[in-house]
Amino acid sequence: MTHNDPVIKAVLDAINNMLIDLMAAIARKDYITRRDRQAQGIERAKEEGKYRGRQADPERHRKVHYYLHEKGLSLSEVAEATGYSRSQVCRILAKGEEAG
């Protein structure tokens, strides 16, 4: 039998595809396990009062308000100037209106 044999080629292709599927399944399981463990750790830290989450950057938030209200830029221009997404700019503005 040679490597040009269609039966051998079909068997090798099937084995390769099976190995790829197996590796993908293992990677997915590892990802889910890491994510679950991280969530457990965050929950525990919150219970202990050690977790506050990611804190807002007040300087960048001031820039959002400045660019929008003082400079009169559009949401897209404010997002580009601050490095935030448009949706994040909207969240900052909504939070600022609630606080103000």
C-alpha positions as CSV (number, residue, x, y, z in Angstrom):
1,M,0.0,0.0,0.0
2,T,1.2,3.5,-0.8
3,H,0.4,6.9,0.6
4,N,-1.7,7.5,-2.5
5,D,-4.1,4.8,-1.5
6,P,-7.6,6.4,-1.1
7,V,-8.5,4.1,1.8
8,I,-5.4,5.1,3.8
9,K,-6.0,8.8,2.9
10,A,-9.6,8.5,4.2
11,V,-8.6,6.8,7.4
12,L,-5.8,9.4,8.1
13,D,-8.2,12.3,7.3
14,A,-10.8,10.8,9.7
15,I,-8.2,10.4,12.5
16,N,-6.9,13.9,12.0
17,N,-10.4,15.4,12.2
18,M,-11.1,13.3,15.3
19,L,-8.0,14.6,17.0
20,I,-8.8,18.2,16.1
21,D,-12.3,17.8,17.5
22,L,-10.9,16.2,20.7
23,M,-8.4,19.0,21.2
24,A,-11.1,21.6,20.7
25,A,-13.4,19.9,23.2
26,I,-10.6,19.7,25.8
27,A,-9.8,23.4,25.2
28,R,-13.4,24.4,25.6
29,K,-13.7,22.4,28.9
30,D,-10.5,24.1,30.2
31,Y,-11.9,27.5,29.3
32,I,-15.2,26.8,31.1
33,T,-13.4,25.4,34.2
34,R,-11.2,28.5,34.4
35,R,-14.2,30.8,34.0
36,D,-16.1,29.0,36.7
37,R,-13.2,29.1,39.1
38,Q,-12.7,32.8,38.4
39,A,-16.4,33.5,39.1
40,Q,-16.1,31.5,42.4
41,G,-13.1,33.4,43.4
42,I,-14.8,36.8,42.7
43,E,-17.9,35.7,44.6
44,R,-15.8,34.7,47.6
45,A,-13.8,37.9,47.5
46,K,-17.0,39.9,47.4
47,E,-18.3,38.1,50.5
48,E,-15.0,38.9,52.3
49,G,-15.2,42.6,51.1
50,K,-12.0,42.3,49.1
51,Y,-13.4,42.7,45.6
52,R,-14.6,46.1,44.4
53,G,-14.4,45.4,40.7
54,R,-12.7,47.6,38.1
55,Q,-12.7,51.2,39.3
56,A,-13.8,54.0,37.0
57,D,-11.2,56.4,35.7
58,P,-12.5,59.8,36.8
59,E,-10.1,61.7,34.6
60,R,-11.4,60.0,31.4
61,H,-14.9,60.5,32.6
62,R,-14.3,64.2,33.0
63,K,-12.9,64.2,29.5
64,V,-16.1,62.6,28.1
65,H,-18.2,65.4,29.7
66,Y,-15.8,68.1,28.6
67,Y,-15.6,66.9,25.0
68,L,-19.4,66.5,24.7
69,H,-20.6,69.6,26.6
70,E,-17.8,72.1,26.3
71,K,-16.4,71.2,22.8
72,G,-19.7,70.1,21.4
73,L,-18.3,66.9,19.8
74,S,-20.5,64.0,18.7
75,L,-20.7,60.7,20.5
76,S,-18.4,59.1,17.9
77,E,-15.9,61.9,18.2
78,V,-15.9,61.8,22.0
79,A,-15.4,58.0,21.8
80,E,-12.5,58.4,19.5
81,A,-10.9,61.2,21.5
82,T,-11.2,59.2,24.8
83,G,-10.5,55.7,23.6
84,Y,-13.9,54.5,24.8
85,S,-16.6,52.8,22.7
86,R,-19.7,54.7,21.8
87,S,-21.7,52.5,24.2
88,Q,-19.3,53.2,27.0
89,V,-19.6,56.9,26.4
90,C,-23.3,56.6,26.7
91,R,-23.0,54.6,29.9
92,I,-20.7,57.3,31.4
93,L,-23.1,60.0,30.4
94,A,-26.1,58.1,31.8
95,K,-24.2,57.5,35.1
96,G,-23.2,61.2,35.2
97,E,-26.8,62.3,34.8
98,E,-27.9,59.9,37.6
99,A,-25.2,61.3,39.9
100,G,-25.8,64.9,38.9
